[in-house]
Amino acid sequence: MYAILTWAIVLLFLIIRQALSLESIKSHTWLIRSCSAVTGDGLLPGIDWVVGDVAGRVYYSSTVSDDNPISDDKDDRRAQTAAA
């Protein structure tokens, strides 16, 4: 039963990603998380992700200068932010 629910959730996420054309968004990161505004389930991890993503971009923008260039690759920024 758990495997069926897991695949149903994966399929739902794929449908959402395709319906919103999320693959075409290259200007910023995105994440699909399950949550409920009614029960609160999943809201805190989602908010934590948003705060971490914004903090990573703020940290990144404050470290970039002519003397300290950083790659424009998002994965490099995440790795550098996580290491800090």
N, C-alpha and C positions, 0 to 999 in steps of 0.2 A: 504494500500500500504506500509506504514512504517513497519508494522509487517512482511510483506513478505520480505522486504529488510533486516530487522534485522535477520530473520532466515536464509536468504541466506548468510549473512556475518558470522554468527555463523557456518554454515555448511562449508563455505570456510576455516575458522580457524581450524575446526576439521580435514578437509582434509589435510591441511598444516601440522598440528601437527602429524598426522599419517604418512604422506609421509616422513617426516624428522625424524620419531621415537623420537620425543622430550621427550616423557615420559621416555625413557631409559637414558636420560642425568641426572645424579645425582650429577655430580661434580660442577655444577654451575647453576644459575638461568637462565631462558629464558622467553621471552615474545614475543607474536605475536601482532604487531600493524599495522594498515593500514596506509600507507603513500604514497606520490608521490614525486619522485625526480624531476618531471617536474614542478608541481605546488607548491611544498613545503608543501602541506597539510599533517599534522600529523608528520612532521619531528622533530619539536621542542619538542613535548612531548616524542617522541622516544629517542631523544638525552638526554633529561632530565632524562629519566628512566635509560639509560646506565650510565650516570654520577653518579646518585644516587646509582646504584648497585655497581659500582666500588668504590665509596667513602665509601660505607658501608663495603666492604671487606677490604679496606685499613685501615679504622678505627678499624675494628674487629681485623685485624692482629697486629695492634699496641697496642691493649689492652690485648692481650693474653700473659701470661707469667706463669712461675711456681707459682708465688705468686697470680696470678689473672686468674685462669682458667675459661673459658666460654664454655658452652655446644657446641657440634659440630652440633646441630640441626639448620638448616638454618632459621626456623621460629623464634627460640630464638634469633639468631643474628639480624634478621630484627627488632624484637620487641625491643631489647636492643639499636640498632642504632637509631630507630625512637624515643625512649624515651630520647635519649641524646641530 
